[in-house]
Amino acid sequence: MKLKEIRIEKGLSVPQLVELSNVPRRTIQDIEKRGDGRVSTMIKLADALCVSLDELCR
């Protein structure tokens, strides 16, 4: 899972990603730690980061 890497690469903080994706802060933090999450959540995050789901989940 490349969520944290892509978020940092795009210059976004967790609160900024929360605003863009409508995904709760705790959920984003958990995904960055564990490296997994619900597909529906991952789609929201990929859309907010303007990357494909495949790219996000590599």
N, CA, C, O and CB atoms as a CASP TS submission, in Angstrom:
PFRMAT TS
TARGET T0000
AUTHOR 0000-0000-0000
METHOD Language model
MODEL 1
PARENT N/A
ATOM      1  N   MET     1       0.836  -1.179   0.000  1.00  0.00           N
ATOM      2  CA  MET     1       0.000   0.000   0.000  1.00  0.00           C
ATOM      3  C   MET     1       0.884   1.246   0.000  1.00  0.00           C
ATOM      4  O   MET     1       1.772   1.398   0.839  1.00  0.00           O
ATOM      5  CB  MET     1      -0.953  -0.004   1.215  1.00  0.00           C
ATOM      6  N   LYS     2       0.624   2.116  -0.942  1.00  0.00           N
ATOM      7  CA  LYS     2       1.472   3.299  -1.103  1.00  0.00           C
ATOM      8  C   LYS     2       0.770   4.593  -0.688  1.00  0.00           C
ATOM      9  O   LYS     2       1.155   5.675  -1.131  1.00  0.00           O
ATOM     10  CB  LYS     2       1.926   3.412  -2.544  1.00  0.00           C
ATOM     11  N   LEU     3      -0.256   4.490   0.159  1.00  0.00           N
ATOM     12  CA  LEU     3      -1.045   5.671   0.519  1.00  0.00           C
ATOM     13  C   LEU     3      -0.178   6.786   1.095  1.00  0.00           C
ATOM     14  O   LEU     3      -0.219   7.913   0.602  1.00  0.00           O
ATOM     15  CB  LEU     3      -2.125   5.293   1.521  1.00  0.00           C
ATOM     16  N   LYS     4       0.595   6.492   2.116  1.00  0.00           N
ATOM     17  CA  LYS     4       1.401   7.525   2.761  1.00  0.00           C
ATOM     18  C   LYS     4       2.424   8.106   1.785  1.00  0.00           C
ATOM     19  O   LYS     4       2.622   9.319   1.724  1.00  0.00           O
ATOM     20  CB  LYS     4       2.112   6.955   3.999  1.00  0.00           C
ATOM     21  N   GLU     5       3.060   7.232   1.035  1.00  0.00           N
ATOM     22  CA  GLU     5       4.071   7.668   0.063  1.00  0.00           C
ATOM     23  C   GLU     5       3.467   8.631  -0.972  1.00  0.00           C
ATOM     24  O   GLU     5       4.046   9.678  -1.262  1.00  0.00           O
ATOM     25  CB  GLU     5       4.689   6.443  -0.649  1.00  0.00           C
ATOM     26  N   ILE     6       2.315   8.274  -1.518  1.00  0.00           N
ATOM     27  CA  ILE     6       1.663   9.115  -2.529  1.00  0.00           C
ATOM     28  C   ILE     6       1.165  10.418  -1.902  1.00  0.00           C
ATOM     29  O   ILE     6       1.292  11.487  -2.498  1.00  0.00           O
ATOM     30  CB  ILE     6       0.488   8.356  -3.192  1.00  0.00           C
ATOM     31  N   ARG     7       0.599  10.325  -0.700  1.00  0.00           N
ATOM     32  CA  ARG     7       0.101  11.529  -0.016  1.00  0.00           C
ATOM     33  C   ARG     7       1.231  12.531   0.199  1.00  0.00           C
ATOM     34  O   ARG     7       1.071  13.722  -0.069  1.00  0.00           O
ATOM     35  CB  ARG     7      -0.543  11.159   1.339  1.00  0.00           C
ATOM     36  N   ILE     8       2.367  12.048   0.681  1.00  0.00           N
ATOM     37  CA  ILE     8       3.513  12.920   0.936  1.00  0.00           C
ATOM     38  C   ILE     8       4.074  13.470  -0.375  1.00  0.00           C
ATOM     39  O   ILE     8       4.428  14.646  -0.463  1.00  0.00           O
ATOM     40  CB  ILE     8       4.609  12.158   1.707  1.00  0.00           C
ATOM     41  N   GLU     9       4.150  12.612  -1.387  1.00  0.00           N
ATOM     42  CA  GLU     9       4.635  13.016  -2.713  1.00  0.00           C
ATOM     43  C   GLU     9       3.796  14.172  -3.276  1.00  0.00           C
ATOM     44  O   GLU     9       4.318  15.061  -3.949  1.00  0.00           O
ATOM     45  CB  GLU     9       4.605  11.814  -3.686  1.00  0.00           C
ATOM     46  N   LYS    10       2.500  14.145  -2.993  1.00  0.00           N
ATOM     47  CA  LYS    10       1.591  15.188  -3.490  1.00  0.00           C
ATOM     48  C   LYS    10       1.534  16.397  -2.556  1.00  0.00           C
ATOM     49  O   LYS    10       0.808  17.357  -2.812  1.00  0.00           O
ATOM     50  CB  LYS    10       0.189  14.615  -3.672  1.00  0.00           C
ATOM     51  N   GLY    11       2.299  16.337  -1.483  1.00  0.00           N
ATOM     52  CA  GLY    11       2.384  17.469  -0.556  1.00  0.00           C
ATOM     53  C   GLY    11       1.154  17.660   0.307  1.00  0.00           C
ATOM     54  O   GLY    11       0.835  18.781   0.703  1.00  0.00           O
ATOM     55  N   LEU    12       0.459  16.564   0.601  1.00  0.00           N
ATOM     56  CA  LEU    12      -0.764  16.655   1.390  1.00  0.00           C
ATOM     57  C   LEU    12      -0.563  16.153   2.808  1.00  0.00           C
ATOM     58  O   LEU    12       0.117  15.151   3.030  1.00  0.00           O
ATOM     59  CB  LEU    12      -1.874  15.874   0.724  1.00  0.00           C
ATOM     60  N   SER    13      -1.156  16.853   3.766  1.00  0.00           N
ATOM     61  CA  SER    13      -1.184  16.367   5.141  1.00  0.00           C
ATOM     62  C   SER    13      -2.391  15.443   5.294  1.00  0.00           C
ATOM     63  O   SER    13      -3.253  15.395   4.416  1.00  0.00           O
ATOM     64  CB  SER    13      -1.246  17.556   6.166  1.00  0.00           C
ATOM     65  N   VAL    14      -2.453  14.723   6.387  1.00  0.00           N
ATOM     66  CA  VAL    14      -3.610  13.857   6.631  1.00  0.00           C
ATOM     67  C   VAL    14      -4.896  14.692   6.681  1.00  0.00           C
ATOM     68  O   VAL    14      -5.881  14.311   6.048  1.00  0.00           O
ATOM     69  CB  VAL    14      -3.427  13.062   7.954  1.00  0.00           C
ATOM     70  N   PRO    15      -4.924  15.830   7.419  1.00  0.00           N
ATOM     71  CA  PRO    15      -6.155  16.635   7.427  1.00  0.00           C
ATOM     72  C   PRO    15      -6.580  17.115   6.032  1.00  0.00           C
ATOM     73  O   PRO    15      -7.775  17.190   5.744  1.00  0.00           O
ATOM     74  CB  PRO    15      -5.967  17.835   8.331  1.00  0.00           C
ATOM     75  N   GLN    16      -5.624  17.436   5.178  1.00  0.00           N
ATOM     76  CA  GLN    16      -5.963  17.845   3.808  1.00  0.00           C
ATOM     77  C   GLN    16      -6.584  16.683   3.035  1.00  0.00           C
ATOM     78  O   GLN    16      -7.539  16.875   2.282  1.00  0.00           O
ATOM     79  CB  GLN    16      -4.708  18.363   3.069  1.00  0.00           C
ATOM     80  N   LEU    17      -6.047  15.484   3.219  1.00  0.00           N
ATOM     81  CA  LEU    17      -6.594  14.310   2.542  1.00  0.00           C
ATOM     82  C   LEU    17      -7.993  13.988   3.069  1.00  0.00           C
ATOM     83  O   LEU    17      -8.855  13.540   2.313  1.00  0.00           O
ATOM     84  CB  LEU    17      -5.660  13.097   2.727  1.00  0.00           C
ATOM     85  N   VAL    18      -8.216  14.213   4.356  1.00  0.00           N
ATOM     86  CA  VAL    18      -9.552  14.028   4.941  1.00  0.00           C
ATOM     87  C   VAL    18     -10.546  14.922   4.210  1.00  0.00           C
ATOM     88  O   VAL    18     -11.631  14.477   3.836  1.00  0.00           O
ATOM     89  CB  VAL    18      -9.548  14.347   6.473  1.00  0.00           C
ATOM     90  N   GLU    19     -10.173  16.187   4.008  1.00  0.00           N
ATOM     91  CA  GLU    19     -11.038  17.146   3.313  1.00  0.00           C
ATOM     92  C   GLU    19     -11.319  16.715   1.877  1.00  0.00           C
ATOM     93  O   GLU    19     -12.459  16.779   1.418  1.00  0.00           O
ATOM     94  CB  GLU    19     -10.401  18.534   3.322  1.00  0.00           C
ATOM     95  N   LEU    20     -10.298  16.283   1.181  1.00  0.00           N
ATOM     96  CA  LEU    20     -10.439  15.906  -0.231  1.00  0.00           C
ATOM     97  C   LEU    20     -11.223  14.612  -0.430  1.00  0.00           C
ATOM     98  O   LEU    20     -11.973  14.479  -1.397  1.00  0.00           O
ATOM     99  CB  LEU    20      -9.075  15.764  -0.860  1.00  0.00           C
ATOM    100  N   SER    21     -11.050  13.667   0.478  1.00  0.00           N
ATOM    101  CA  SER    21     -11.603  12.327   0.273  1.00  0.00           C
ATOM    102  C   SER    21     -12.878  12.035   1.051  1.00  0.00           C
ATOM    103  O   SER    21     -13.630  11.120   0.715  1.00  0.00           O
ATOM    104  CB  SER    21     -10.585  11.319   0.639  1.00  0.00           C
ATOM    105  N   ASN    22     -13.117  12.835   2.110  1.00  0.00           N
ATOM    106  CA  ASN    22     -14.261  12.567   2.979  1.00  0.00           C
ATOM    107  C   ASN    22     -14.101  11.245   3.732  1.00  0.00           C
ATOM    108  O   ASN    22     -15.087  10.617   4.117  1.00  0.00           O
ATOM    109  CB  ASN    22     -15.550  12.547   2.160  1.00  0.00           C
ATOM    110  N   VAL    23     -12.859  10.835   3.936  1.00  0.00           N
ATOM    111  CA  VAL    23     -12.542   9.628   4.710  1.00  0.00           C
ATOM    112  C   VAL    23     -12.034  10.108   6.081  1.00  0.00           C
ATOM    113  O   VAL    23     -11.183  10.995   6.142  1.00  0.00           O
ATOM    114  CB  VAL    23     -11.455   8.706   3.962  1.00  0.00           C
ATOM    115  N   PRO    24     -12.542   9.535   7.169  1.00  0.00           N
ATOM    116  CA  PRO    24     -12.111   9.976   8.503  1.00  0.00           C
ATOM    117  C   PRO    24     -10.603   9.863   8.721  1.00  0.00           C
ATOM    118  O   PRO    24      -9.943   8.963   8.200  1.00  0.00           O
ATOM    119  CB  PRO    24     -12.825   9.171   9.558  1.00  0.00           C
ATOM    120  N   ARG    25     -10.084  10.801   9.503  1.00  0.00           N
ATOM    121  CA  ARG    25      -8.649  10.851   9.803  1.00  0.00           C
ATOM    122  C   ARG    25      -8.150   9.515  10.371  1.00  0.00           C
ATOM    123  O   ARG    25      -7.116   9.001   9.945  1.00  0.00           O
ATOM    124  CB  ARG    25      -8.354  11.991  10.798  1.00  0.00           C
ATOM    125  N   ARG    26      -8.874   8.972  11.313  1.00  0.00           N
ATOM    126  CA  ARG    26      -8.456   7.713  11.954  1.00  0.00           C
ATOM    127  C   ARG    26      -8.357   6.580  10.930  1.00  0.00           C
ATOM    128  O   ARG    26      -7.450   5.751  10.998  1.00  0.00           O
ATOM    129  CB  ARG    26      -9.445   7.325  13.075  1.00  0.00           C
ATOM    130  N   THR    27      -9.287   6.552   9.995  1.00  0.00           N
ATOM    131  CA  THR    27      -9.269   5.511   8.961  1.00  0.00           C
ATOM    132  C   THR    27      -8.018   5.649   8.098  1.00  0.00           C
ATOM    133  O   THR    27      -7.358   4.656   7.793  1.00  0.00           O
ATOM    134  CB  THR    27     -10.542   5.590   8.080  1.00  0.00           C
ATOM    135  N   ILE    28      -7.695   6.871   7.707  1.00  0.00           N
ATOM    136  CA  ILE    28      -6.490   7.111   6.899  1.00  0.00           C
ATOM    137  C   ILE    28      -5.243   6.684   7.682  1.00  0.00           C
ATOM    138  O   ILE    28      -4.357   6.024   7.139  1.00  0.00           O
ATOM    139  CB  ILE    28      -6.387   8.614   6.491  1.00  0.00           C
ATOM    140  N   GLN    29      -5.184   7.061   8.946  1.00  0.00           N
ATOM    141  CA  GLN    29      -4.026   6.690   9.771  1.00  0.00           C
ATOM    142  C   GLN    29      -3.912   5.169   9.906  1.00  0.00           C
ATOM    143  O   GLN    29      -2.815   4.615   9.833  1.00  0.00           O
ATOM    144  CB  GLN    29      -4.131   7.337  11.168  1.00  0.00           C
ATOM    145  N   ASP    30      -5.044   4.504  10.102  1.00  0.00           N
ATOM    146  CA  ASP    30      -5.032   3.041  10.219  1.00  0.00           C
ATOM    147  C   ASP    30      -4.562   2.388   8.921  1.00  0.00           C
ATOM    148  O   ASP    30      -3.780   1.439   8.951  1.00  0.00           O
ATOM    149  CB  ASP    30      -6.430   2.522  10.591  1.00  0.00           C
ATOM    150  N   ILE    31      -5.035   2.890   7.789  1.00  0.00           N
ATOM    151  CA  ILE    31      -4.632   2.331   6.492  1.00  0.00           C
ATOM    152  C   ILE    31      -3.128   2.533   6.279  1.00  0.00           C
ATOM    153  O   ILE    31      -2.439   1.635   5.796  1.00  0.00           O
ATOM    154  CB  ILE    31      -5.438   2.989   5.333  1.00  0.00           C
ATOM    155  N   GLU    32      -2.628   3.711   6.640  1.00  0.00           N
ATOM    156  CA  GLU    32      -1.193   3.968   6.470  1.00  0.00           C
ATOM    157  C   GLU    32      -0.359   3.038   7.351  1.00  0.00           C
ATOM    158  O   GLU    32       0.741   2.645   6.963  1.00  0.00           O
ATOM    159  CB  GLU    32      -0.868   5.437   6.800  1.00  0.00           C
ATOM    160  N   LYS    33      -0.865   2.687   8.521  1.00  0.00           N
ATOM    161  CA  LYS    33      -0.133   1.787   9.428  1.00  0.00           C
ATOM    162  C   LYS    33      -0.238   0.334   8.995  1.00  0.00           C
ATOM    163  O   LYS    33       0.770  -0.364   8.891  1.00  0.00           O
ATOM    164  CB  LYS    33      -0.655   1.931  10.853  1.00  0.00           C
ATOM    165  N   ARG    34      -1.469  -0.122   8.741  1.00  0.00           N
ATOM    166  CA  ARG    34      -1.711  -1.540   8.450  1.00  0.00           C
ATOM    167  C   ARG    34      -1.510  -1.905   6.992  1.00  0.00           C
ATOM    168  O   ARG    34      -1.127  -3.030   6.671  1.00  0.00           O
ATOM    169  CB  ARG    34      -3.100  -1.909   8.856  1.00  0.00           C
ATOM    170  N   GLY    35      -1.771  -0.945   6.107  1.00  0.00           N
ATOM    171  CA  GLY    35      -1.592  -1.219   4.685  1.00  0.00           C
ATOM    172  C   GLY    35      -2.762  -1.895   4.016  1.00  0.00           C
ATOM    173  O   GLY    35      -2.618  -2.444   2.923  1.00  0.00           O
ATOM    174  N   ASP    36      -3.935  -1.864   4.660  1.00  0.00           N
ATOM    175  CA  ASP    36      -5.117  -2.425   4.017  1.00  0.00           C
ATOM    176  C   ASP    36      -6.363  -1.657   4.448  1.00  0.00           C
ATOM    177  O   ASP    36      -6.372  -0.956   5.460  1.00  0.00           O
ATOM    178  CB  ASP    36      -5.261  -3.923   4.353  1.00  0.00           C
ATOM    179  N   GLY    37      -7.409  -1.816   3.646  1.00  0.00           N
ATOM    180  CA  GLY    37      -8.660  -1.136   3.950  1.00  0.00           C
ATOM    181  C   GLY    37      -9.759  -1.612   3.023  1.00  0.00           C
ATOM    182  O   GLY    37      -9.526  -2.426   2.129  1.00  0.00           O
ATOM    183  N   ARG    38     -10.946  -1.103   3.238  1.00  0.00           N
ATOM    184  CA  ARG    38     -12.080  -1.463   2.391  1.00  0.00           C
ATOM    185  C   ARG    38     -11.883  -0.920   0.979  1.00  0.00           C
ATOM    186  O   ARG    38     -11.313   0.154   0.789  1.00  0.00           O
ATOM    187  CB  ARG    38     -13.394  -0.931   2.990  1.00  0.00           C
ATOM    188  N   VAL    39     -12.353  -1.661   0.008  1.00  0.00           N
ATOM    189  CA  VAL    39     -12.228  -1.243  -1.387  1.00  0.00           C
ATOM    190  C   VAL    39     -12.926   0.099  -1.599  1.00  0.00           C
ATOM    191  O   VAL    39     -12.392   0.970  -2.284  1.00  0.00           O
ATOM    192  CB  VAL    39     -12.819  -2.315  -2.334  1.00  0.00           C
ATOM    193  N   SER    40     -14.106   0.273  -1.022  1.00  0.00           N
ATOM    194  CA  SER    40     -14.846   1.530  -1.199  1.00  0.00           C
ATOM    195  C   SER    40     -14.050   2.719  -0.656  1.00  0.00           C
ATOM    196  O   SER    40     -14.071   3.801  -1.242  1.00  0.00           O
ATOM    197  CB  SER    40     -16.216   1.451  -0.498  1.00  0.00           C
ATOM    198  N   THR    41     -13.355   2.518   0.453  1.00  0.00           N
ATOM    199  CA  THR    41     -12.519   3.578   1.040  1.00  0.00           C
ATOM    200  C   THR    41     -11.314   3.844   0.151  1.00  0.00           C
ATOM    201  O   THR    41     -10.936   4.996  -0.063  1.00  0.00           O
ATOM    202  CB  THR    41     -12.055   3.190   2.468  1.00  0.00           C
ATOM    203  N   MET    42     -10.712   2.780  -0.367  1.00  0.00           N
ATOM    204  CA  MET    42      -9.535   2.937  -1.214  1.00  0.00           C
ATOM    205  C   MET    42      -9.888   3.689  -2.501  1.00  0.00           C
ATOM    206  O   MET    42      -9.086   4.476  -3.002  1.00  0.00           O
ATOM    207  CB  MET    42      -8.929   1.562  -1.547  1.00  0.00           C
ATOM    208  N   ILE    43     -11.080   3.447  -3.029  1.00  0.00           N
ATOM    209  CA  ILE    43     -11.521   4.158  -4.234  1.00  0.00           C
ATOM    210  C   ILE    43     -11.639   5.647  -3.947  1.00  0.00           C
ATOM    211  O   ILE    43     -11.209   6.466  -4.759  1.00  0.00           O
ATOM    212  CB  ILE    43     -12.871   3.599  -4.740  1.00  0.00           C
ATOM    213  N   LYS    44     -12.215   6.011  -2.805  1.00  0.00           N
ATOM    214  CA  LYS    44     -12.329   7.427  -2.428  1.00  0.00           C
ATOM    215  C   LYS    44     -10.945   8.069  -2.322  1.00  0.00           C
ATOM    216  O   LYS    44     -10.731   9.185  -2.796  1.00  0.00           O
ATOM    217  CB  LYS    44     -13.087   7.573  -1.086  1.00  0.00           C
ATOM    218  N   LEU    45     -10.021   7.361  -1.705  1.00  0.00           N
ATOM    219  CA  LEU    45      -8.670   7.900  -1.531  1.00  0.00           C
ATOM    220  C   LEU    45      -7.942   8.016  -2.870  1.00  0.00           C
ATOM    221  O   LEU    45      -7.263   9.012  -3.121  1.00  0.00           O
ATOM    222  CB  LEU    45      -7.863   7.016  -0.571  1.00  0.00           C
ATOM    223  N   ALA    46      -8.078   7.013  -3.724  1.00  0.00           N
ATOM    224  CA  ALA    46      -7.441   7.061  -5.042  1.00  0.00           C
ATOM    225  C   ALA    46      -7.985   8.238  -5.849  1.00  0.00           C
ATOM    226  O   ALA    46      -7.223   8.954  -6.498  1.00  0.00           O
ATOM    227  CB  ALA    46      -7.667   5.736  -5.807  1.00  0.00           C
ATOM    228  N   ASP    47      -9.307   8.437  -5.808  1.00  0.00           N
ATOM    229  CA  ASP    47      -9.917   9.567  -6.522  1.00  0.00           C
ATOM    230  C   ASP    47      -9.395  10.897  -5.985  1.00  0.00           C
ATOM    231  O   ASP    47      -9.065  11.796  -6.758  1.00  0.00           O
ATOM    232  CB  ASP    47     -11.453   9.515  -6.402  1.00  0.00           C
ATOM    233  N   ALA    48      -9.321  11.020  -4.671  1.00  0.00           N
ATOM    234  CA  ALA    48      -8.849  12.262  -4.051  1.00  0.00           C
ATOM    235  C   ALA    48      -7.389  12.546  -4.402  1.00  0.00           C
ATOM    236  O   ALA    48      -6.990  13.704  -4.531  1.00  0.00           O
ATOM    237  CB  ALA    48      -9.012  12.188  -2.531  1.00  0.00           C
ATOM    238  N   LEU    49      -6.602  11.493  -4.556  1.00  0.00           N
ATOM    239  CA  LEU    49      -5.179  11.647  -4.879  1.00  0.00           C
ATOM    240  C   LEU    49      -4.908  11.666  -6.388  1.00  0.00           C
ATOM    241  O   LEU    49      -3.767  11.833  -6.819  1.00  0.00           O
ATOM    242  CB  LEU    49      -4.386  10.524  -4.238  1.00  0.00           C
ATOM    243  N   CYS    50      -5.967  11.494  -7.182  1.00  0.00           N
ATOM    244  CA  CYS    50      -5.843  11.476  -8.655  1.00  0.00           C
ATOM    245  C   CYS    50      -4.882  10.387  -9.135  1.00  0.00           C
ATOM    246  O   CYS    50      -4.046  10.613 -10.010  1.00  0.00           O
ATOM    247  CB  CYS    50      -5.362  12.846  -9.164  1.00  0.00           C
ATOM    248  N   VAL    51      -5.022   9.212  -8.543  1.00  0.00           N
ATOM    249  CA  VAL    51      -4.247   8.051  -8.965  1.00  0.00           C
ATOM    250  C   VAL    51      -5.218   6.888  -9.170  1.00  0.00           C
ATOM    251  O   VAL    51      -6.357   6.929  -8.706  1.00  0.00           O
ATOM    252  CB  VAL    51      -3.135   7.690  -7.912  1.00  0.00           C
ATOM    253  N   SER    52      -4.758   5.864  -9.863  1.00  0.00           N
ATOM    254  CA  SER    52      -5.605   4.681 -10.051  1.00  0.00           C
ATOM    255  C   SER    52      -5.591   3.846  -8.765  1.00  0.00           C
ATOM    256  O   SER    52      -4.674   3.938  -7.948  1.00  0.00           O
ATOM    257  CB  SER    52      -5.115   3.828 -11.275  1.00  0.00           C
ATOM    258  N   LEU    53      -6.618   3.047  -8.621  1.00  0.00           N
ATOM    259  CA  LEU    53      -6.686   2.152  -7.469  1.00  0.00           C
ATOM    260  C   LEU    53      -5.507   1.186  -7.492  1.00  0.00           C
ATOM    261  O   LEU    53      -4.937   0.861  -6.451  1.00  0.00           O
ATOM    262  CB  LEU    53      -8.022   1.375  -7.455  1.00  0.00           C
ATOM    263  N   ASP    54      -5.152   0.736  -8.680  1.00  0.00           N
ATOM    264  CA  ASP    54      -4.006  -0.164  -8.854  1.00  0.00           C
ATOM    265  C   ASP    54      -2.721   0.487  -8.346  1.00  0.00           C
ATOM    266  O   ASP    54      -1.939  -0.140  -7.631  1.00  0.00           O
ATOM    267  CB  ASP    54      -3.850  -0.558 -10.335  1.00  0.00           C
ATOM    268  N   GLU    55      -2.510   1.747  -8.721  1.00  0.00           N
ATOM    269  CA  GLU    55      -1.300   2.471  -8.304  1.00  0.00           C
ATOM    270  C   GLU    55      -1.263   2.638  -6.785  1.00  0.00           C
ATOM    271  O   GLU    55      -0.208   2.496  -6.168  1.00  0.00           O
ATOM    272  CB  GLU    55      -1.232   3.853  -8.991  1.00  0.00           C
ATOM    273  N   LEU    56      -2.413   2.940  -6.185  1.00  0.00           N
ATOM    274  CA  LEU    56      -2.488   3.139  -4.754  1.00  0.00           C
ATOM    275  C   LEU    56      -2.200   1.849  -3.991  1.00  0.00           C
ATOM    276  O   LEU    56      -1.566   1.878  -2.936  1.00  0.00           O
ATOM    277  CB  LEU    56      -3.852   3.677  -4.378  1.00  0.00           C
ATOM    278  N   CYS    57      -2.655   0.740  -4.510  1.00  0.00           N
ATOM    279  CA  CYS    57      -2.564  -0.549  -3.801  1.00  0.00           C
ATOM    280  C   CYS    57      -1.309  -1.357  -4.099  1.00  0.00           C
ATOM    281  O   CYS    57      -1.174  -2.469  -3.589  1.00  0.00           O
ATOM    282  CB  CYS    57      -3.748  -1.378  -4.136  1.00  0.00           C
ATOM    283  N   ARG    58      -0.403  -0.848  -4.891  1.00  0.00           N
ATOM    284  CA  ARG    58       0.822  -1.592  -5.200  1.00  0.00           C
ATOM    285  C   ARG    58       1.675  -1.783  -3.975  1.00  0.00           C
ATOM    286  O   ARG    58       2.743  -2.389  -4.055  1.00  0.00           O
ATOM    287  CB  ARG    58       1.623  -0.883  -6.271  1.00  0.00           C
TER
END
